[in-house]
Amino acid sequence: MTIEFPTVPAIADPPDDVPGATWLEVDGRPVFGVWRTPPVAGKPALVFLHDGLGSVGTMRRFPEQTGLAMALPSFVFDRLGYGRSDREETFPADFMGEAADHLERVLDAAGIEDCCLVGHSDGGTIALLHGARFRGRVRAIVTIAAHVRRDELTYGQVMRHSEMYRAGDIPDWMERFHGDRATHLLQCWTEVWQRTLYDSWDISAEISAIQAPLLSIQGTEDAYGLPSQLESIASAVSHARTEMIEGLGHFPQLEDPERVVGMVQGFLEPYCR
């Protein structure tokens, strides 16, 4: 979850006719996705989950770079309310839990029966919740800057974004990736996170049910989450491997893509043979 991107080249959301772009119908609603590297029979797919204000486009080249490095299919999609997928009028209180359940139906619609999840920020939290609730299809999980409990640093950033919404200070990149729904998305996201983080939100007990191999990473300079988030994940999931990356912020996969792709590849390859 963030509002600033590191200074790397942007890739706008692809047009509908780009190779790999697809529209899925999930619960009667349109979901936009892209195969950054194409599906291959008999190989697991890498499924990428964007952050709380992100989209297919804000994932940049990370899914493609990882898919090419591992010679595996890579798929990324806009969650409901984001990018080109169907609009959400409001975000439900348990918005990440509902997204974790919805992910199971997205995978069905995309024909993905065998996969690894790679989630960033809110997408990482959704990957953790999905891994705790559903088994059999997901071989392994990687999270980047995921949140699992209330964090004063996170809450402060949510409040800052809320002030930006009230002031009408909507970042240009949000309009580029979300079009005319950018203002509405910022409102929905800040309001639901204020409710979520207000008191005692903590999903540690639920994610302790994860059985899939898990790697959780975070940058030491992450301005949106304390290092203790990794400690909480390690305490909840005894077999989890955690890595704190020195000198990187909330977007390690964009700030140092070669290093992060290598970490993801090194962790996932034993489970993808």
C-alpha positions, 0 to 999 in steps of 0.5 A, a space after each residue: 500500500 503506497 502513494 509514491 512510486 520509485 523513479 522507474 519507467 512506467 508501463 500503462 495498463 495494456 490495451 485490450 488487444 495486447 497479447 495475453 490480455 483477457 477478460 474474465 467473468 467472475 460472479 457475473 462481473 468483469 475482471 481484467 487480467 493479463 498473461 505477462 508470460 503465456 500459460 503452458 500446459 503442465 506448468 504452474 502459473 505465477 499469480 501476482 497480486 497488486 497492492 492496495 492502490 495498484 493495478 495490473 499496470 502498477 506491477 510494471 515488469 515484475 511479473 514478466 521478469 519473474 516468469 521469464 527468469 523461471 520459464 513459467 506462466 505469469 498472470 496478473 489481474 485487477 481486483 474488483 474496484 481497481 484498474 479495468 475490473 468492475 467498479 466497487 461502490 464501497 469496500 466491504 469491511 473485510 475487504 482483504 478477506 473477501 478478496 482472498 475468497 474471490 481469488 479462488 473464483 478468479 483462478 477458476 475463471 482463468 483456468 489456473 489449477 496449479 500456481 504460486 502466489 506472489 503478493 505485494 502489500 495488500 496483495 501479500 495479505 490477501 495471499 496469506 489469507 487465501 493460503 490459510 483458507 484454500 489448499 491443493 492448488 497453491 504450491 507456495 506463497 511469496 509476500 512482499 511488504 505484507 501486513 498482518 496486524 495493526 501498525 502505527 506506521 501504516 495507520 499514519 500513512 492511511 491517515 495521510 492518504 485520507 487527508 490527500 483525498 479530502 484535499 482533492 490531491 489525487 496523484 497523477 499516476 492513480 488517474 493514469 492507472 485507474 481512470 475516472 475512478 481514481 478519486 473514488 478508489 482513494 476514498 474507499 481504500 482510505 476509509 476501509 483501512 481506517 476502520 480496519 486499523 482503528 482498533 485491534 486488527 490482527 490476522 496472525 491466528 488465521 494465517 497460522 493455518 497456512 501449510 504451503 511453503 512461504 517466503 515473506 520479504 520486506 525492505 528495511 526502509 519501508 515507510 508503510 510497515 514496521 519490521 515487526 510485521 515480518 516477526 508476526 508472520 514468522 511467529 504465526 507460520 512456523 515454517 515461514 522464511 522471512 527476509 529483511 532487505 537492507 536499504 529498500 523501501 515499500 517497493 523492493 520489486 521495483 527498486 531492485 528488480 534483479 535482486 528481488 526476482 532472484 530471491 523469488 526465483 530461488 525460493 520458488 524453483 524447488 516447488 515448481 519442478 
